Amino acid sequence: MKLKPFLIGGLAAAVAGFFLGFLWYAVLFDGYYKTDVSELISKGEGEMNYFFLVGGFVVSGLAMAYLYSRTDLPYTMGTGFLFGAVAGMLPGLGAALTAYATSKVISLQGIGMETLWGIVCFGTMGAIIAKAYDRYDE
């Protein structure tokens, strides 16, 4: 594993994921999330801990960059998006299905929204990581 594309790709993906999250949850689908059951359990703006929020994206970005470096996939944005979409969708869908089966914190529509979020966010993160490996892998 090369350190330069790992760090650049992982950190750039984390930044993109953070801003995509803001766009997704606070701009595009703000109305949906205010009416869903998640409004009852979500922290308000003043209660958010941005250190841990950003830290979660950094860990996710670096983990994806590491895993991508271990594959034989070509370093293209298309394969990176597919890699990220699968990496985001499958665990997210599994967790959402489990939450739906065992609690009242997510609806069936919420499962769809969170699965779509995993595809969009982590797919984009994967494309950024692939571009970093394409550009900086010597």
A tleap script that builds the chain and sets N, CA, C and O, in Angstrom:
source leaprc.protein.ff14SB
mol = sequence {
  NMET LYS LEU LYS PRO PHE LEU ILE GLY GLY
  LEU ALA ALA ALA VAL ALA GLY PHE PHE LEU
  GLY PHE LEU TRP TYR ALA VAL LEU PHE ASP
  GLY TYR TYR LYS THR ASP VAL SER GLU LEU
  ILE SER LYS GLY GLU GLY GLU MET ASN TYR
  PHE PHE LEU VAL GLY GLY PHE VAL VAL SER
  GLY LEU ALA MET ALA TYR LEU TYR SER ARG
  THR ASP LEU PRO TYR THR MET GLY THR GLY
  PHE LEU PHE GLY ALA VAL ALA GLY MET LEU
  PRO GLY LEU GLY ALA ALA LEU THR ALA TYR
  ALA THR SER LYS VAL ILE SER LEU GLN GLY
  ILE GLY MET GLU THR LEU TRP GLY ILE VAL
  CYS PHE GLY THR MET GLY ALA ILE ILE ALA
  LYS ALA TYR ASP ARG TYR ASP CGLU
}
set mol.1.N position { 0.838 -1.174 0.000 }
set mol.1.CA position { 0.000 0.000 0.000 }
set mol.1.C position { 0.889 1.244 0.000 }
set mol.1.O position { 1.819 1.364 0.797 }
set mol.2.N position { 0.586 2.143 -0.891 }
set mol.2.CA position { 1.315 3.403 -0.970 }
set mol.2.C position { 0.666 4.415 -0.017 }
set mol.2.O position { -0.556 4.560 0.006 }
set mol.3.N position { 1.488 5.103 0.759 }
set mol.3.CA position { 0.985 6.009 1.787 }
set mol.3.C position { 0.323 7.260 1.192 }
set mol.3.O position { -0.718 7.698 1.681 }
set mol.4.N position { 0.914 7.830 0.154 }
set mol.4.CA position { 0.407 9.094 -0.394 }
set mol.4.C position { -1.020 8.969 -0.928 }
set mol.4.O position { -1.874 9.756 -0.521 }
set mol.5.N position { -1.323 8.016 -1.824 }
set mol.5.CA position { -2.712 7.924 -2.296 }
set mol.5.C position { -3.676 7.480 -1.195 }
set mol.5.O position { -4.848 7.857 -1.201 }
set mol.6.N position { -3.179 6.679 -0.253 }
set mol.6.CA position { -4.009 6.241 0.873 }
set mol.6.C position { -4.470 7.450 1.689 }
set mol.6.O position { -5.660 7.594 1.969 }
set mol.7.N position { -3.536 8.311 2.067 }
set mol.7.CA position { -3.875 9.469 2.891 }
set mol.7.C position { -4.675 10.514 2.112 }
set mol.7.O position { -5.690 11.013 2.598 }
set mol.8.N position { -4.217 10.840 0.909 }
set mol.8.CA position { -4.930 11.853 0.117 }
set mol.8.C position { -6.339 11.365 -0.235 }
set mol.8.O position { -7.315 12.095 -0.061 }
set mol.9.N position { -6.437 10.149 -0.721 }
set mol.9.CA position { -7.746 9.609 -1.086 }
set mol.9.C position { -8.666 9.453 0.105 }
set mol.9.O position { -9.831 9.847 0.052 }
set mol.10.N position { -8.153 8.881 1.177 }
set mol.10.CA position { -8.975 8.663 2.367 }
set mol.10.C position { -9.456 9.954 2.992 }
set mol.10.O position { -10.621 10.062 3.374 }
set mol.11.N position { -8.572 10.939 3.102 }
set mol.11.CA position { -8.953 12.213 3.718 }
set mol.11.C position { -9.857 13.039 2.794 }
set mol.11.O position { -10.803 13.674 3.261 }
set mol.12.N position { -9.573 13.034 1.495 }
set mol.12.CA position { -10.448 13.745 0.558 }
set mol.12.C position { -11.841 13.106 0.541 }
set mol.12.O position { -12.846 13.812 0.460 }
set mol.13.N position { -11.901 11.791 0.615 }
set mol.13.CA position { -13.190 11.097 0.668 }
set mol.13.C position { -13.936 11.465 1.947 }
set mol.13.O position { -15.156 11.631 1.924 }
set mol.14.N position { -13.216 11.593 3.065 }
set mol.14.CA position { -13.847 11.975 4.330 }
set mol.14.C position { -14.463 13.362 4.240 }
set mol.14.O position { -15.589 13.575 4.691 }
set mol.15.N position { -13.732 14.301 3.662 }
set mol.15.CA position { -14.254 15.667 3.497 }
set mol.15.C position { -15.499 15.649 2.618 }
set mol.15.O position { -16.503 16.287 2.936 }
set mol.16.N position { -15.428 14.914 1.512 }
set mol.16.CA position { -16.581 14.828 0.610 }
set mol.16.C position { -17.770 14.184 1.310 }
set mol.16.O position { -18.898 14.656 1.168 }
set mol.17.N position { -17.535 13.114 2.064 }
set mol.17.CA position { -18.618 12.447 2.781 }
set mol.17.C position { -19.283 13.359 3.797 }
set mol.17.O position { -20.506 13.351 3.935 }
set mol.18.N position { -18.484 14.145 4.510 }
set mol.18.CA position { -19.027 15.081 5.490 }
set mol.18.C position { -19.945 16.096 4.810 }
set mol.18.O position { -21.062 16.332 5.270 }
set mol.19.N position { -19.478 16.694 3.720 }
set mol.19.CA position { -20.292 17.696 3.042 }
set mol.19.C position { -21.491 17.077 2.327 }
set mol.19.O position { -22.547 17.704 2.248 }
set mol.20.N position { -21.348 15.866 1.809 }
set mol.20.CA position { -22.505 15.177 1.235 }
set mol.20.C position { -23.549 14.898 2.309 }
set mol.20.O position { -24.749 14.991 2.051 }
set mol.21.N position { -23.096 14.557 3.505 }
set mol.21.CA position { -24.015 14.323 4.617 }
set mol.21.C position { -24.821 15.567 4.946 }
set mol.21.O position { -26.033 15.499 5.154 }
set mol.22.N position { -24.137 16.706 4.991 }
set mol.22.CA position { -24.849 17.967 5.237 }
set mol.22.C position { -25.877 18.219 4.136 }
set mol.22.O position { -27.024 18.569 4.412 }
set mol.23.N position { -25.450 18.037 2.889 }
set mol.23.CA position { -26.349 18.259 1.766 }
set mol.23.C position { -27.553 17.318 1.825 }
set mol.23.O position { -28.689 17.741 1.613 }
set mol.24.N position { -27.297 16.042 2.114 }
set mol.24.CA position { -28.348 15.022 2.139 }
set mol.24.C position { -29.332 15.258 3.280 }
set mol.24.O position { -30.541 15.340 3.065 }
set mol.25.N position { -28.793 15.368 4.509 }
set mol.25.CA position { -29.656 15.408 5.691 }
set mol.25.C position { -30.218 16.788 6.008 }
set mol.25.O position { -31.329 16.890 6.527 }
set mol.26.N position { -29.477 17.852 5.709 }
set mol.26.CA position { -29.910 19.185 6.118 }
set mol.26.C position { -30.504 20.012 4.983 }
set mol.26.O position { -31.214 20.984 5.241 }
set mol.27.N position { -30.231 19.647 3.739 }
set mol.27.CA position { -30.720 20.457 2.623 }
set mol.27.C position { -31.746 19.677 1.788 }
set mol.27.O position { -32.913 20.063 1.721 }
set mol.28.N position { -31.317 18.601 1.166 }
set mol.28.CA position { -32.187 17.886 0.226 }
set mol.28.C position { -33.372 17.200 0.895 }
set mol.28.O position { -34.502 17.303 0.416 }
set mol.29.N position { -33.119 16.497 2.002 }
set mol.29.CA position { -34.171 15.685 2.622 }
set mol.29.C position { -34.471 16.110 4.055 }
set mol.29.O position { -34.892 15.296 4.877 }
set mol.30.N position { -34.253 17.369 4.345 }
set mol.30.CA position { -34.509 17.889 5.687 }
set mol.30.C position { -35.954 17.649 6.102 }
set mol.30.O position { -36.213 17.233 7.231 }
set mol.31.N position { -36.886 17.904 5.214 }
set mol.31.CA position { -38.301 17.705 5.528 }
set mol.31.C position { -38.629 16.251 5.836 }
set mol.31.O position { -39.402 15.968 6.751 }
set mol.32.N position { -38.051 15.340 5.087 }
set mol.32.CA position { -38.301 13.914 5.333 }
set mol.32.C position { -37.807 13.512 6.709 }
set mol.32.O position { -38.521 12.852 7.464 }
set mol.33.N position { -36.595 13.907 7.033 }
set mol.33.CA position { -36.019 13.475 8.301 }
set mol.33.C position { -36.670 14.168 9.497 }
set mol.33.O position { -36.561 13.673 10.619 }
set mol.34.N position { -37.327 15.273 9.290 }
set mol.34.CA position { -38.051 15.926 10.382 }
set mol.34.C position { -39.381 15.227 10.667 }
set mol.34.O position { -39.921 15.376 11.763 }
set mol.35.N position { -39.914 14.483 9.727 }
set mol.35.CA position { -41.184 13.791 9.942 }
set mol.35.C position { -40.985 12.325 10.285 }
set mol.35.O position { -41.905 11.683 10.792 }
set mol.36.N position { -39.826 11.793 10.024 }
set mol.36.CA position { -39.554 10.391 10.315 }
set mol.36.C position { -39.295 10.225 11.804 }
set mol.36.O position { -39.077 11.207 12.515 }
set mol.37.N position { -39.319 9.002 12.268 }
set mol.37.CA position { -39.086 8.705 13.677 }
set mol.37.C position { -37.694 9.165 14.127 }
set mol.37.O position { -37.474 9.378 15.320 }
set mol.38.N position { -36.758 9.319 13.192 }
set mol.38.CA position { -35.409 9.738 13.543 }
set mol.38.C position { -35.379 11.112 14.207 }
set mol.38.O position { -34.447 11.419 14.950 }
set mol.39.N position { -36.393 11.944 13.945 }
set mol.39.CA position { -36.467 13.263 14.588 }
set mol.39.C position { -36.588 13.114 16.107 }
set mol.39.O position { -36.122 13.972 16.856 }
set mol.40.N position { -37.203 12.044 16.549 }
set mol.40.CA position { -37.389 11.835 17.981 }
set mol.40.C position { -36.095 11.461 18.691 }
set mol.40.O position { -35.954 11.690 19.892 }
set mol.41.N position { -35.155 10.889 17.955 }
set mol.41.CA position { -33.930 10.421 18.599 }
set mol.41.C position { -32.690 11.203 18.184 }
set mol.41.O position { -31.623 11.023 18.771 }
set mol.42.N position { -32.816 12.065 17.187 }
set mol.42.CA position { -31.655 12.822 16.700 }
set mol.42.C position { -31.310 13.963 17.646 }
set mol.42.O position { -32.181 14.522 18.313 }
set mol.43.N position { -30.036 14.293 17.691 }
set mol.43.CA position { -29.580 15.438 18.476 }
set mol.43.C position { -29.847 16.708 17.684 }
set mol.43.O position { -29.807 16.702 16.454 }
set mol.44.N position { -30.115 17.781 18.383 }
set mol.44.CA position { -30.309 19.073 17.742 }
set mol.44.C position { -28.977 19.653 17.304 }
set mol.44.O position { -27.918 19.122 17.640 }
set mol.45.N position { -29.035 20.747 16.551 }
set mol.45.CA position { -27.802 21.356 16.029 }
set mol.45.C position { -26.814 21.691 17.127 }
set mol.45.O position { -25.618 21.440 16.974 }
set mol.46.N position { -27.281 22.249 18.229 }
set mol.46.CA position { -26.386 22.629 19.324 }
set mol.46.C position { -25.835 21.445 20.095 }
set mol.46.O position { -24.862 21.592 20.835 }
set mol.47.N position { -26.430 20.283 19.939 }
set mol.47.CA position { -26.008 19.091 20.670 }
set mol.47.C position { -25.032 18.210 19.889 }
set mol.47.O position { -24.436 17.298 20.461 }
set mol.48.N position { -24.864 18.467 18.604 }
set mol.48.CA position { -23.995 17.631 17.764 }
set mol.48.C position { -22.549 17.729 18.222 }
set mol.48.O position { -22.076 18.801 18.601 }
set mol.49.N position { -21.863 16.617 18.186 }
set mol.49.CA position { -20.440 16.594 18.507 }
set mol.49.C position { -19.691 16.423 17.186 }
set mol.49.O position { -19.544 15.308 16.686 }
set mol.50.N position { -19.226 17.529 16.634 }
set mol.50.CA position { -18.605 17.510 15.312 }
set mol.50.C position { -17.251 16.810 15.316 }
set mol.50.O position { -16.813 16.328 14.271 }
set mol.51.N position { -16.587 16.741 16.442 }
set mol.51.CA position { -15.323 16.005 16.518 }
set mol.51.C position { -15.555 14.535 16.151 }
set mol.51.O position { -14.822 13.963 15.344 }
set mol.52.N position { -16.575 13.942 16.751 }
set mol.52.CA position { -16.859 12.537 16.471 }
set mol.52.C position { -17.506 12.348 15.106 }
set mol.52.O position { -17.289 11.323 14.460 }
set mol.53.N position { -18.291 13.314 14.660 }
set mol.53.CA position { -18.893 13.231 13.331 }
set mol.53.C position { -17.811 13.234 12.249 }
set mol.53.O position { -17.816 12.384 11.359 }
set mol.54.N position { -16.899 14.178 12.329 }
set mol.54.CA position { -15.789 14.239 11.369 }
set mol.54.C position { -14.897 13.012 11.533 }
set mol.54.O position { -14.447 12.428 10.547 }
set mol.55.N position { -14.645 12.626 12.780 }
set mol.55.CA position { -13.822 11.435 13.028 }
set mol.55.C position { -14.398 10.185 12.392 }
set mol.55.O position { -13.653 9.345 11.887 }
set mol.56.N position { -15.715 10.052 12.410 }
set mol.56.CA position { -16.355 8.901 11.776 }
set mol.56.C position { -16.123 8.870 10.277 }
set mol.56.O position { -15.884 7.808 9.701 }
set mol.57.N position { -16.192 10.036 9.642 }
set mol.57.CA position { -15.927 10.095 8.206 }
set mol.57.C position { -14.448 9.847 7.898 }
set mol.57.O position { -14.128 9.214 6.892 }
set mol.58.N position { -13.553 10.331 8.742 }
set mol.58.CA position { -12.115 10.082 8.534 }
set mol.58.C position { -11.820 8.586 8.634 }
set mol.58.O position { -11.112 8.035 7.790 }
set mol.59.N position { -12.355 7.932 9.653 }
set mol.59.CA position { -12.156 6.488 9.796 }
set mol.59.C position { -12.740 5.748 8.588 }
set mol.59.O position { -12.101 4.845 8.048 }
set mol.60.N position { -13.948 6.127 8.165 }
set mol.60.CA position { -14.573 5.478 7.003 }
set mol.60.C position { -13.761 5.696 5.735 }
set mol.60.O position { -13.542 4.759 4.967 }
set mol.61.N position { -13.314 6.930 5.513 }
set mol.61.CA position { -12.528 7.237 4.311 }
set mol.61.C position { -11.219 6.480 4.281 }
set mol.61.O position { -10.845 5.924 3.248 }
set mol.62.N position { -10.515 6.452 5.405 }
set mol.62.CA position { -9.236 5.735 5.448 }
set mol.62.C position { -9.440 4.222 5.335 }
set mol.62.O position { -8.649 3.536 4.688 }
set mol.63.N position { -10.487 3.708 5.955 }
set mol.63.CA position { -10.772 2.266 5.848 }
set mol.63.C position { -11.078 1.888 4.398 }
set mol.63.O position { -10.593 0.872 3.899 }
set mol.64.N position { -11.882 2.707 3.729 }
set mol.64.CA position { -12.194 2.420 2.328 }
set mol.64.C position { -10.952 2.530 1.453 }
set mol.64.O position { -10.756 1.719 0.548 }
set mol.65.N position { -10.107 3.535 1.719 }
set mol.65.CA position { -8.877 3.685 0.938 }
set mol.65.C position { -7.964 2.483 1.128 }
set mol.65.O position { -7.338 2.014 0.177 }
set mol.66.N position { -7.892 1.989 2.346 }
set mol.66.CA position { -7.070 0.795 2.603 }
set mol.66.C position { -7.645 -0.412 1.862 }
set mol.66.O position { -6.914 -1.126 1.174 }
set mol.67.N position { -8.942 -0.638 2.000 }
set mol.67.CA position { -9.557 -1.794 1.345 }
set mol.67.C position { -9.453 -1.706 -0.173 }
set mol.67.O position { -9.225 -2.715 -0.840 }
set mol.68.N position { -9.620 -0.504 -0.719 }
set mol.68.CA position { -9.519 -0.335 -2.171 }
set mol.68.C position { -8.116 -0.686 -2.654 }
set mol.68.O position { -7.950 -1.263 -3.728 }
set mol.69.N position { -7.112 -0.335 -1.859 }
set mol.69.CA position { -5.728 -0.631 -2.251 }
set mol.69.C position { -5.451 -2.133 -2.258 }
set mol.69.O position { -4.501 -2.582 -2.899 }
set mol.70.N position { -6.262 -2.905 -1.559 }
set mol.70.CA position { -6.062 -4.349 -1.464 }
set mol.70.C position { -6.784 -5.108 -2.574 }
set mol.70.O position { -6.669 -6.331 -2.656 }
set mol.71.N position { -7.532 -4.398 -3.435 }
set mol.71.CA position { -8.250 -5.056 -4.523 }
set mol.71.C position { -7.405 -5.031 -5.797 }
set mol.71.O position { -6.375 -4.361 -5.871 }
set mol.72.N position { -7.862 -5.766 -6.773 }
set mol.72.CA position { -7.235 -5.738 -8.103 }
set mol.72.C position { -8.043 -4.885 -9.072 }
set mol.72.O position { -7.881 -5.003 -10.286 }
set mol.73.N position { -8.901 -4.035 -8.548 }
set mol.73.CA position { -9.733 -3.186 -9.406 }
set mol.73.C position { -8.875 -2.130 -10.089 }
set mol.73.O position { -7.899 -1.651 -9.513 }
set mol.74.N position { -9.238 -1.767 -11.312 }
set mol.74.CA position { -8.522 -0.663 -11.966 }
set mol.74.C position { -8.847 0.650 -11.255 }
set mol.74.O position { -9.921 0.806 -10.674 }
set mol.75.N position { -7.919 1.573 -11.309 }
set mol.75.CA position { -8.091 2.862 -10.633 }
set mol.75.C position { -8.887 3.826 -11.510 }
set mol.75.O position { -8.344 4.798 -12.036 }
set mol.76.N position { -10.174 3.546 -11.660 }
set mol.76.CA position { -11.051 4.451 -12.402 }
set mol.76.C position { -12.150 4.921 -11.457 }
set mol.76.O position { -12.478 4.249 -10.479 }
set mol.77.N position { -12.705 6.074 -11.765 }
set mol.77.CA position { -13.762 6.604 -10.910 }
set mol.77.C position { -15.008 5.714 -10.941 }
set mol.77.O position { -15.729 5.618 -9.948 }
set mol.78.N position { -15.256 5.072 -12.068 }
set mol.78.CA position { -16.408 4.178 -12.172 }
set mol.78.C position { -16.289 2.963 -11.275 }
set mol.78.O position { -17.229 2.622 -10.558 }
set mol.79.N position { -15.129 2.303 -11.310 }
set mol.79.CA position { -14.952 1.145 -10.430 }
set mol.79.C position { -14.866 1.585 -8.974 }
set mol.79.O position { -15.303 0.864 -8.077 }
set mol.80.N position { -14.302 2.768 -8.739 }
set mol.80.CA position { -14.258 3.295 -7.369 }
set mol.80.C position { -15.655 3.559 -6.836 }
set mol.80.O position { -15.953 3.258 -5.681 }
set mol.81.N position { -16.525 4.132 -7.697 }
set mol.81.CA position { -17.905 4.380 -7.267 }
set mol.81.C position { -18.605 3.067 -6.960 }
set mol.81.O position { -19.287 2.955 -5.942 }
set mol.82.N position { -18.447 2.075 -7.821 }
set mol.82.CA position { -19.083 0.774 -7.591 }
set mol.82.C position { -18.572 0.135 -6.306 }
set mol.82.O position { -19.357 -0.385 -5.513 }
set mol.83.N position { -17.253 0.172 -6.097 }
set mol.83.CA position { -16.661 -0.354 -4.871 }
set mol.83.C position { -17.264 0.336 -3.646 }
set mol.83.O position { -17.686 -0.321 -2.694 }
set mol.84.N position { -17.298 1.675 -3.684 }
set mol.84.CA position { -17.831 2.424 -2.551 }
set mol.84.C position { -19.316 2.199 -2.339 }
set mol.84.O position { -19.774 2.101 -1.201 }
set mol.85.N position { -20.074 2.117 -3.431 }
set mol.85.CA position { -21.516 1.901 -3.321 }
set mol.85.C position { -21.815 0.562 -2.648 }
set mol.85.O position { -22.694 0.474 -1.790 }
set mol.86.N position { -21.087 -0.468 -3.035 }
set mol.86.CA position { -21.283 -1.782 -2.414 }
set mol.86.C position { -20.821 -1.749 -0.956 }
set mol.86.O position { -21.484 -2.292 -0.073 }
set mol.87.N position { -19.682 -1.108 -0.717 }
set mol.87.CA position { -19.142 -1.021 0.647 }
set mol.87.C position { -20.065 -0.217 1.551 }
set mol.87.O position { -20.123 -0.488 2.751 }
set mol.88.N position { -20.779 0.751 1.025 }
set mol.88.CA position { -21.698 1.531 1.834 }
set mol.88.C position { -23.085 0.926 1.937 }
set mol.88.O position { -23.740 1.026 2.974 }
set mol.89.N position { -23.532 0.295 0.856 }
set mol.89.CA position { -24.888 -0.220 0.818 }
set mol.89.C position { -25.075 -1.475 1.668 }
set mol.89.O position { -26.016 -1.546 2.458 }
set mol.90.N position { -24.213 -2.445 1.522 }
set mol.90.CA position { -24.449 -3.730 2.173 }
set mol.90.C position { -24.451 -3.657 3.701 }
set mol.90.O position { -25.396 -4.142 4.323 }
set mol.91.N position { -23.429 -3.069 4.327 }
set mol.91.CA position { -23.504 -2.969 5.796 }
set mol.91.C position { -24.640 -2.056 6.258 }
set mol.91.O position { -25.288 -2.335 7.266 }
set mol.92.N position { -24.882 -0.969 5.526 }
set mol.92.CA position { -25.965 -0.060 5.894 }
set mol.92.C position { -27.327 -0.717 5.789 }
set mol.92.O position { -28.174 -0.547 6.667 }
set mol.93.N position { -27.538 -1.461 4.724 }
set mol.93.CA position { -28.807 -2.167 4.549 }
set mol.93.C position { -28.974 -3.236 5.629 }
set mol.93.O position { -30.055 -3.385 6.199 }
set mol.94.N position { -27.926 -3.960 5.902 }
set mol.94.CA position { -27.989 -4.983 6.956 }
set mol.94.C position { -28.339 -4.385 8.310 }
set mol.94.O position { -29.176 -4.922 9.036 }
set mol.95.N position { -27.696 -3.268 8.650 }
set mol.95.CA position { -27.973 -2.615 9.930 }
set mol.95.C position { -29.394 -2.060 9.964 }
set mol.95.O position { -30.070 -2.152 10.989 }
set mol.96.N position { -29.853 -1.483 8.847 }
set mol.96.CA position { -31.204 -0.923 8.802 }
set mol.96.C position { -32.265 -2.015 8.920 }
set mol.96.O position { -33.266 -1.835 9.613 }
set mol.97.N position { -32.053 -3.138 8.251 }
set mol.97.CA position { -32.998 -4.249 8.360 }
set mol.97.C position { -33.049 -4.793 9.781 }
set mol.97.O position { -34.123 -5.106 10.294 }
set mol.98.N position { -31.896 -4.903 10.411 }
set mol.98.CA position { -31.835 -5.373 11.793 }
set mol.98.C position { -32.541 -4.388 12.722 }
set mol.98.O position { -33.291 -4.794 13.610 }
set mol.99.N position { -32.297 -3.087 12.515 }
set mol.99.CA position { -32.954 -2.070 13.341 }
set mol.99.C position { -34.469 -2.103 13.152 }
set mol.99.O position { -35.222 -1.966 14.116 }
set mol.100.N position { -34.909 -2.283 11.921 }
set mol.100.CA position { -36.351 -2.348 11.656 }
set mol.100.C position { -36.985 -3.557 12.342 }
set mol.100.O position { -38.092 -3.473 12.875 }
set mol.101.N position { -36.273 -4.672 12.320 }
set mol.101.CA position { -36.805 -5.904 12.898 }
set mol.101.C position { -36.850 -5.866 14.425 }
set mol.101.O position { -37.684 -6.533 15.036 }
set mol.102.N position { -35.957 -5.086 15.045 }
set mol.102.CA position { -35.810 -5.163 16.503 }
set mol.102.C position { -36.189 -3.891 17.257 }
set mol.102.O position { -36.187 -3.885 18.488 }
set mol.103.N position { -36.515 -2.813 16.541 }
set mol.103.CA position { -36.805 -1.555 17.241 }
set mol.103.C position { -37.794 -0.716 16.440 }
set mol.103.O position { -38.307 -1.143 15.406 }
set mol.104.N position { -38.045 0.481 16.943 }
set mol.104.CA position { -38.946 1.407 16.257 }
set mol.104.C position { -38.201 2.650 15.796 }
set mol.104.O position { -38.808 3.712 15.657 }
set mol.105.N position { -36.903 2.542 15.558 }
set mol.105.CA position { -36.108 3.711 15.188 }
set mol.105.C position { -36.045 3.956 13.683 }
set mol.105.O position { -35.511 4.980 13.258 }
set mol.106.N position { -36.573 3.049 12.869 }
set mol.106.CA position { -36.531 3.240 11.423 }
set mol.106.C position { -37.779 2.625 10.800 }
set mol.106.O position { -38.287 1.603 11.261 }
set mol.107.N position { -38.259 3.274 9.744 }
set mol.107.CA position { -39.424 2.783 9.009 }
set mol.107.C position { -38.953 2.052 7.753 }
set mol.107.O position { -37.767 2.064 7.427 }
set mol.108.N position { -39.887 1.419 7.057 }
set mol.108.CA position { -39.526 0.783 5.783 }
set mol.108.C position { -39.010 1.821 4.794 }
set mol.108.O position { -38.045 1.565 4.074 }
set mol.109.N position { -39.644 2.988 4.754 }
set mol.109.CA position { -39.165 4.057 3.880 }
set mol.109.C position { -37.775 4.514 4.324 }
set mol.109.O position { -36.928 4.845 3.494 }
set mol.110.N position { -37.552 4.528 5.622 }
set mol.110.CA position { -36.237 4.894 6.152 }
set mol.110.C position { -35.151 3.930 5.710 }
set mol.110.O position { -34.015 4.338 5.465 }
set mol.111.N position { -35.498 2.649 5.605 }
set mol.111.CA position { -34.534 1.665 5.109 }
set mol.111.C position { -34.111 2.034 3.690 }
set mol.111.O position { -32.926 1.996 3.360 }
set mol.112.N position { -35.076 2.387 2.862 }
set mol.112.CA position { -34.766 2.789 1.490 }
set mol.112.C position { -33.914 4.038 1.436 }
set mol.112.O position { -32.962 4.114 0.660 }
set mol.113.N position { -34.257 5.025 2.265 }
set mol.113.CA position { -33.495 6.283 2.283 }
set mol.113.C position { -32.050 6.043 2.734 }
set mol.113.O position { -31.117 6.577 2.134 }
set mol.114.N position { -31.865 5.257 3.769 }
set mol.114.CA position { -30.520 5.016 4.273 }
set mol.114.C position { -29.699 4.150 3.326 }
set mol.114.O position { -28.481 4.309 3.242 }
set mol.115.N position { -30.352 3.238 2.613 }
set mol.115.CA position { -29.650 2.439 1.611 }
set mol.115.C position { -29.213 3.327 0.449 }
set mol.115.O position { -28.087 3.215 -0.036 }
set mol.116.N position { -30.101 4.204 0.007 }
set mol.116.CA position { -29.756 5.143 -1.057 }
set mol.116.C position { -28.627 6.073 -0.602 }
set mol.116.O position { -27.720 6.374 -1.377 }
set mol.117.N position { -28.683 6.522 0.642 }
set mol.117.CA position { -27.613 7.357 1.198 }
set mol.117.C position { -26.270 6.615 1.136 }
set mol.117.O position { -25.260 7.198 0.742 }
set mol.118.N position { -26.257 5.341 1.520 }
set mol.118.CA position { -25.021 4.560 1.478 }
set mol.118.C position { -24.456 4.463 0.073 }
set mol.118.O position { -23.243 4.555 -0.116 }
set mol.119.N position { -25.317 4.280 -0.907 }
set mol.119.CA position { -24.876 4.185 -2.298 }
set mol.119.C position { -24.294 5.514 -2.771 }
set mol.119.O position { -23.205 5.550 -3.344 }
set mol.120.N position { -25.021 6.606 -2.531 }
set mol.120.CA position { -24.584 7.918 -3.009 }
set mol.120.C position { -23.315 8.383 -2.298 }
set mol.120.O position { -22.332 8.750 -2.942 }
set mol.121.N position { -23.343 8.364 -0.981 }
set mol.121.CA position { -22.206 8.891 -0.218 }
set mol.121.C position { -20.957 8.034 -0.397 }
set mol.121.O position { -19.907 8.541 -0.794 }
set mol.122.N position { -21.064 6.755 -0.111 }
set mol.122.CA position { -19.880 5.904 -0.160 }
set mol.122.C position { -19.443 5.614 -1.591 }
set mol.122.O position { -18.264 5.364 -1.840 }
set mol.123.N position { -20.380 5.647 -2.529 }
set mol.123.CA position { -19.992 5.540 -3.934 }
set mol.123.C position { -19.140 6.724 -4.351 }
set mol.123.O position { -18.124 6.560 -5.026 }
set mol.124.N position { -19.555 7.919 -3.949 }
set mol.124.CA position { -18.771 9.121 -4.246 }
set mol.124.C position { -17.416 9.063 -3.562 }
set mol.124.O position { -16.400 9.405 -4.166 }
set mol.125.N position { -17.394 8.635 -2.317 }
set mol.125.CA position { -16.127 8.504 -1.600 }
set mol.125.C position { -15.202 7.511 -2.319 }
set mol.125.O position { -13.999 7.748 -2.429 }
set mol.126.N position { -15.768 6.404 -2.805 }
set mol.126.CA position { -14.972 5.414 -3.532 }
set mol.126.C position { -14.408 5.971 -4.826 }
set mol.126.O position { -13.270 5.672 -5.188 }
set mol.127.N position { -15.194 6.780 -5.527 }
set mol.127.CA position { -14.704 7.400 -6.772 }
set mol.127.C position { -13.537 8.335 -6.484 }
set mol.127.O position { -12.571 8.371 -7.246 }
set mol.128.N position { -13.616 9.089 -5.397 }
set mol.128.CA position { -12.532 10.001 -5.018 }
set mol.128.C position { -11.276 9.217 -4.657 }
set mol.128.O position { -10.168 9.602 -5.031 }
set mol.129.N position { -11.447 8.138 -3.944 }
set mol.129.CA position { -10.304 7.289 -3.572 }
set mol.129.C position { -9.648 6.703 -4.813 }
set mol.129.O position { -8.422 6.697 -4.924 }
set mol.130.N position { -10.458 6.210 -5.748 }
set mol.130.CA position { -9.907 5.651 -6.990 }
set mol.130.C position { -9.117 6.696 -7.760 }
set mol.130.O position { -8.052 6.399 -8.302 }
set mol.131.N position { -9.632 7.917 -7.812 }
set mol.131.CA position { -8.933 9.002 -8.510 }
set mol.131.C position { -7.596 9.293 -7.834 }
set mol.131.O position { -6.600 9.539 -8.514 }
set mol.132.N position { -7.567 9.268 -6.514 }
set mol.132.CA position { -6.306 9.499 -5.789 }
set mol.132.C position { -5.293 8.396 -6.097 }
set mol.132.O position { -4.114 8.683 -6.304 }
set mol.133.N position { -5.736 7.147 -6.128 }
set mol.133.CA position { -4.816 6.047 -6.456 }
set mol.133.C position { -4.359 6.137 -7.906 }
set mol.133.O position { -3.209 5.828 -8.218 }
set mol.134.N position { -5.256 6.560 -8.791 }
set mol.134.CA position { -4.874 6.723 -10.193 }
set mol.134.C position { -3.809 7.808 -10.344 }
set mol.134.O position { -2.864 7.661 -11.120 }
set mol.135.N position { -3.968 8.871 -9.612 }
set mol.135.CA position { -3.069 10.018 -9.762 }
set mol.135.C position { -1.743 9.854 -8.995 }
set mol.135.O position { -0.692 10.247 -9.500 }
set mol.136.N position { -1.783 9.285 -7.796 }
set mol.136.CA position { -0.604 9.299 -6.927 }
set mol.136.C position { 0.073 7.946 -6.742 }
set mol.136.O position { 1.107 7.881 -6.076 }
set mol.137.N position { -0.451 6.890 -7.288 }
set mol.137.CA position { 0.185 5.576 -7.137 }
set mol.137.C position { 1.340 5.453 -8.114 }
set mol.137.O position { 1.132 5.271 -9.314 }
set mol.138.N position { 2.547 5.553 -7.603 }
set mol.138.CA position { 3.736 5.468 -8.466 }
set mol.138.C position { 4.249 4.065 -8.549 }
set mol.138.O position { 5.242 3.810 -9.231 }
savepdb mol mol.pdb
quit
